[in-house]
Amino acid sequence: MSEIDAVIRKRSAKSPTFAAQVESELAELRVGLIVKELRQKNNLTQEELAKRIKTTKSAISRLENSTGGARLETLEKVALAFGKELVIEFR
């Protein structure tokens, strides 16, 4: 177990909602990283992607850096811009 896992386990024991908060933040980080990787693989700047989906460069930056809470509508536009399908799962 890593040090971070130990900290999460310890804090979760004290606060039942802590683990859920960590998972939520991690999910948001993953979404941002996926968008950034997809953009970079397609050799686009944030500004170019923003123009494709009719938004601003700062909105793309917030999405990639997980600082704005990704809207489903925005993620659908990103998927379409790259010819991808947005899939959301419940596990």
C-alpha positions in Angstrom: 0.0 0.0 0.0 1.4 3.4 -0.9 1.6 6.3 1.5 -1.2 8.1 -0.2 -3.4 5.0 0.1 -2.6 4.8 3.8 -3.6 8.4 4.3 -6.9 7.9 2.4 -7.7 4.8 4.4 -6.9 6.6 7.7 -9.0 9.7 6.8 -11.8 7.6 5.5 -12.1 5.8 8.8 -12.6 9.2 10.5 -14.9 10.6 7.8 -17.3 8.3 5.9 -17.6 10.9 3.0 -13.8 11.4 2.6 -13.3 8.4 0.3 -16.2 9.4 -1.9 -14.7 12.9 -2.2 -11.3 11.5 -3.2 -12.9 9.3 -5.8 -14.9 12.2 -7.2 -11.8 14.3 -7.5 -9.8 11.5 -9.1 -12.6 11.0 -11.7 -12.5 14.6 -12.6 -8.7 14.5 -12.9 -9.0 11.5 -15.2 -11.4 13.3 -17.5 -9.1 16.3 -17.7 -6.1 14.1 -18.5 -8.1 12.2 -21.2 -9.1 15.4 -22.9 -5.6 16.8 -22.8 -4.1 13.5 -24.2 -6.7 13.4 -27.0 -6.0 17.0 -27.9 -2.2 16.5 -27.9 -2.4 13.3 -29.9 -4.3 15.3 -32.5 -1.7 18.0 -32.5 -4.1 20.7 -31.5 -3.6 23.7 -29.2 -6.1 24.5 -26.5 -7.1 27.5 -28.7 -7.7 25.3 -31.7 -9.8 22.8 -29.8 -11.8 25.7 -28.3 -12.6 27.0 -31.8 -13.7 23.6 -32.9 -16.2 23.3 -30.1 -17.1 27.0 -30.0 -15.8 27.8 -26.5 -12.8 29.7 -25.1 -9.2 28.6 -24.5 -9.7 29.2 -20.8 -12.6 26.8 -20.8 -10.4 24.1 -22.3 -7.7 24.9 -19.8 -10.2 24.5 -16.9 -11.4 21.3 -18.3 -7.9 19.8 -18.7 -6.8 21.0 -15.3 -10.0 19.9 -13.6 -10.8 23.2 -12.1 -14.2 23.9 -13.5 -16.3 20.8 -13.3 -16.8 19.3 -16.7 -20.3 19.7 -18.2 -21.7 16.8 -20.1 -22.5 19.0 -23.0 -18.9 20.1 -23.2 -17.6 16.6 -23.1 -20.0 15.6 -25.9 -18.7 18.4 -28.0 -15.1 17.4 -27.4 -15.9 13.8 -28.3 -17.6 14.9 -31.6 -14.7 17.2 -32.4 -12.4 14.1 -32.4 -14.9 11.7 -34.0 -15.3 9.8 -30.8 -18.3 8.6 -28.8 -18.7 9.8 -25.2 -19.5 6.8 -23.0 -20.5 7.1 -19.3 -20.7 4.0 -17.1 -22.1 3.2 -13.7 -20.2 0.4 -12.0 
